[in-house]
């Protein structure tokens, strides 16, 4: 990690980041492997997932981790990943985390997405780590953090999904 010049808050943030990265790379349980594979198969049906290049790394109750191997078509004219790609990655990852916290057969739709871009994403493999903060009867609130290849926090999003059981988003 970079030297923080005696900034104890910076060192605390670094230790929290390292703890999160350790958790992100831990071994998956049998159930987590099963759910992750189900999500991977389902995501193969999504043309947008294929077009954007998002990959499922792991899924478990209340949590999802996706990754993106940055390609030239993900970048804007200044040579870094376009913010819209990062927002789509956060939305997709958080939606899968939200689906793990609602009853089977319920549908969700993004109601609100707020994202803060903290540093540029120049390339490499980036990870999106989404967690459910609150799952209620009609809404699921999630957060999603996007990490650069070096583990630095590049963006943080807060998302709200409307959830409804017994209804379909498809007519």
N, C-alpha and C positions, 0 to 999 in steps of 0.2 A: 504494500500500500504506500501511497505517497506520504512524504513527510508533511506534517500539518503545522510545524512551527510552534509547538506547545499548545495547540488548540485541543483541549481535552474533549470538547464536544465533537470535534472531527474524529478523534480516535474512538470515541464511543460509537459514532455512526459507522466507522469502519468495522468495529467488532460486531455490531448488529448485522451489517451487510454480510460479513463472512459467515455468521451463524445461519442466515437465510440461505446463502449459497450452499452451505453444508447440507441443509435440509432438502434443498432442491435436487441434490445429487445422491440422496440416500437410496438404498435398495428398495424396490417396490415389493409390497406384499402380493400374495397370490390374487386377492380380490382386486387390488389396484391394477395389476397386470391385466386381469379379465376386463375390467371397466375401460381401461386405456385402449385395449384392442377393439372393444365394441365401438368406442368413439372414433378410432382410426378408420374402421370400416365404414361408419356412417359418414364421416367427413369426405371419404372418397366419392360420395354422391354429390358433393357440393362443387359446382364449377368455380365458384369464387375462391374456395380453398386451393384448388389446383392452380388457378390463375395467379393468386397472390403468393403461393409457395409456402403456406403455413403448414407446420408439422406438429402432430400431437406428441408430446414427450411423456406426460403422465396425467392421470385423472383419478381423483378419489373424492370422497364426500366433502363438499365445500371447497374444493381446490382443483385447479387445472393449470398445467404448465405447457405452453406451446413454444416452438422455436421457429426461427426464420433464418435461413442462410441467405444473406443479402446478395442480390444480383444487381447488375447495372440498371435493369428496368425498375428497381425499387427506389432509385435515387432521383433527386431533383437536380436542377441545373447547377447547384453549388457543390455537388458531389457527395451529399449525405442523404440518408433515407428520408423520403418525403413524410411529412407529419401525418398525412392521410393514411399512409400504409401503417404507421404506428398506431393510429387510432383504430383502424380496422383490426389490427392484431389484438389490441386491448379489448375491443368489443367482442371478438370471436372467442377469445380465451375466457373472458369473464362470463359470457353466455353459457359456455360449457360448465363452468363452475356453478353457475346459477341453476342449471338443469339438474345438478346432483342434489340440490336442496329442495326440490319441489316434488309433488306427487307424480307418479308415472301417469302419462297421458296429458299432463298440463302443458300449456304452451306459454312461451314468453316472448316479449318484444322489448327492445331497448326503448326506454322512455327518456332517459337523460344520460349523457356522456360528457364528462368534464375531464380534460387531460392537460397536464402541465408538462411541457417539454423542458427537461433540465439540462441536457447536453446533447450535442449532435451525435448521430449514429453514422459513423463513416463506412462501416461494412462489417464483415465477419458473420459469426453466428450470434444472433441475439435471442434472448429468452423473455417470455412474458409469463409472469406468475400471478394468477388471479385467485382471490379468496372471497368467500361469501362473508359479509359482515353481519347481515341480518336477513333472515328469510321470514317474511310475514305471509298473511293470507293472500294479499293482492300484489305485493311488491317484494323484490329481492334486491338488496343493496350489496354491491361488490366493490372491490378495489383491485386494480391490476398494476403491477410494477413491471417495467420493461428495462432489462439490463443489457448493456453493451457486452461485447465478447470479453472484455477485461473485468467484468463484474460490476462496473460502475452503474449507478442508477441513471438511466437516460430519460425516463418518462414515468409519470404516475397518473393513473386515471381513477376516477370514481364514477361508477355506473349504477343506474337504477333500471331494473327490468320490471315491466308489468307482467304478472303471472295470473293465469286463469285456468282452473281445472274444468274439464268437461266441455271446453270450447276449442275450436281449432282456428288457427290463423288462416287456414285455407278454406275457400268457399266451394 
